[in-house]
Each structure stands twice: as C-alpha cells, then as structure tokens.
Amino acid sequence: MELVSRAKGIILQPNQEWQTISAEPSSISGLYKGYVIILAAIGPLASIIGMSVMGMGFFGRMPVTAAAASAVVAYLLTLAGVYVLAFIIDALAPTFAGEKNMEQAFKVAAYSYTPGWLAGIFLIIPALSVLSILGLYGLYLLYSGLPVLMKSPKEKSLGYTAAVVVAAIVIFIIIGVVSRAFMPSFSAMH
C-alpha cells in the first residue's frame, strides 16, 4: 500500500477502496507506521507554522515553543484517539449485528480520519482554517466503511455511524481541551 494512492482512493473512490482495504492483511502497528503517524502530523505541523510564523490575526504570533508544545500534545492525543475510536468501533460491532475484529475496526478508524488529516494543511494559514470543515467527509467514509469492514448490515449503518460519531466527538473534545491546556493565553504572549 502506498500512502498517496491509498489516501486518493479512500477520498475519491471510497466504496471500491473499502473493498480493497477489507481484504488486505494488515496490523495495527503497520497502519500506524505507514499511514497514521504520517498523515496525523499534517495538522500539527501546519498549526506550528500558522500560529508562530503566519500569526493569528490581531492576536499576533505565538512563540514557536508554545505552538510546538500544543501541536505535539495534540498529535500524541490524536494518535491515541485513533486507537480509542477503533476500540469503540470494535466494541459496538455486536450491538449493530457486526463482527468484532480489532484490526478491521482500526482500519475503519484510521482511514476515516484521512480527510480530516489532509484538511489540517489549512492550519498553515490561520484565516483558511475554516476550510478544515472539509474533514467532515470522514463521516461519510465511516458510514460507508462500517458495513464492509465490520460486517454490519447496511440498514444498521446509520445507527452504528451515529454511535461512533458521538464517541468521536467526545474524543475530539478531550483532545482539544487537553492540547489547549498547553497553549499560553494570548495575554501572556504580549
């Protein structure tokens, strides 16, 4: 699997790509090494540049060390968040008549994050960060991937997706709160 072709496939031809992904043998550590740690770094690296080089409008620039500390914490929490989301996907599978399989659940979690990670590039220019909303396409990827990888009936996909999305929102809130705790207040920067 090549990272660029996989990211392109999951975004442009998700139904076909999920079939390919489902049949591929893979390990959680292999997915982390070859896909997750690379793509998950886009947003944090872009945010360091955006906050410390480009500046944040009338708030000015953030010191590089502060921006880097916040980005590193967000990155590490995101790496953990993918695993937690996979754990939730796997745990919920029987509730929605799916099959428990942690490797398949991790694939769904990792590849569903792809649009969000790619949209992280917009953080390089803080004024464009609103375009990060394009990462919401990951919700469709989650919806289309669950029945294929977790073998849940198509008619239960919406409920399964909704349950996973609620869990993902909680994970994102926790990541946001914890990473912001490492960011200095704007008044302290001036």
N, C-alpha and C positions, 0 to 999 in steps of 0.2 A: 504494500500500500504506500503510495506516495502522498504526502500531506496535501500538496496543492490540488492534485486530481481528486482526492477524497473530499476536500472542502468544496471544490467546484461541483462535484457530483451530488453531495448532500444538499447543496443550495439550489442547484438548477434542475436536478432530476431525482428528487428525494425518494419517490416510490421505487424506482429502479435501484437506487443506491442502497436503500434499506434491505432489499432482497440480497444484494451482494454482501452487505455487512453481516446479515444474519447467518449466512453460510460460512463466513470466514472464521477460521480458528484464531483466537487472539487471547491475550492475557491482560489483566488489568494493568500490570506493570508495563507491558509492552505498549498499551494505549497511552499511558501516562508519558512514557519516554518519547514515543514517536508522534504524538499528536497533542495531548492536553497541555503539557508543560510549555510547548512552543506557542500554541495559539492563545493560551491563557495569559501569556506575557505581553501580548499586544497592547491591551488597555492600560496596564500599569506603566509600561514604558512610555506610551503616548501621554499618559497623565503627568509623568515626571517632566517631560518636555513642555507640555501645555501649561502646567502650573508654575514651573520655575523659569522657563525661557520665554514663552509667549506671554505669560501673565494672565491674570483673571480679571480683566476689565478694570473697574475703579478700585478693586482691592489690591492691584499691583501683582508683583511676582512673589511667589513663595520661595523661601530658601531651598536650594536643591536637596539638602539633607532632610528637611521636613517633608518635601514632596516624595523623596525616595523612601523614607520610613513608612509613610502612608501607603505608597504603592506596593512595597514589599509585604506589608501586613495584608493588604487586600489580595495580593497574588497568592500568598500562602493559604489564606482563608478560602479563596476560590478553588484552589487545588483540593482542599479538604471538602469543600462544598459539593464538588462533583461526585466524590465518593459517597457522601451522605445522601445526595439525591439518588444515586444508584441503589443504595441500601433501601431507601424508601420505595423506589420503583419495584425492587425485588420483593420487599415485604408486602406491598399492596397487591402484587400479582394474583394471589389466590382469591382475594376479595372480588376481583373483576374477571374471574374464571381464566386467569392466565397461569403460566408455568413459572415457578421460581427458578431463576438462573442468574446468579450474581454477575457473571461475565456478560451476558446479554443485557442485563439491566445497566451495567456500566457503559456498554456501547451506546445505549439509548441516551443516557445522561450526557456522555461526552460529546456525541455528535449533535445532539440537540442544542448544546451550548455554542456551536460553531458560529451562527450569525451574530450572537452577542459578542463573542470574542473578536470577530472580524470588525464589527461596528465600533469596537474600542479604539480603532485608529482615529476616529473623530475627536477623541480627547486631546489630540495633539494641538488642536486649535479650539480652545475653550468655547468660543462662540458657536462652533459646529457640534458641540457635544450633544445638542438636542437630537441630532441625527442618530444617536445611539439607539433611538427607539426602533430602528430597523432590526435590532436584535430580537424583537418580539416575534420575528419569523420562526424563531426557535420553538415557539408554542405549537405551530403547525407541524414542525419536524417531530416534536414529541408526540403529538396526536397521531401522525402517520407512522411513526416508528414503533409505538407500543404494541399494536396488534401483530406486527411482523416479528419482532424480536421476543416479545414476552408471550406470544401465542394467545392473547386475549381476543375474544370475539369482537368483531368490528363494531357491533351495536353497543358494546360496553366501553368503547374507546373514549367517548366524550367524558363519561364519569371518571374513568381512570385518569385521563389527562387532567381533569379539574382537580382531582385529589392530589396529584403530583404537583400541579401548579401552585396550589395552596401551600404545600410543603416547600416548594422552591421560593415562594415569596417570603416565607419565614426565614429561610436560609439567607436570602439576599439582604433582608433587613438586618439580620445579625451581622453579616459581613460588613455592611455599610456602617453600622453603629460602631463596631469594634475598630474598623480601619479609620474612621473619623476620630476616634479617641487618640490616634497617633498623629493627628494633624493639628498644628498650632492654631489658635484662634487668630483671626485677621488683625485684631487689635494688638496682639502680642508681636506681630511681624513688623509693626511700624513704631 
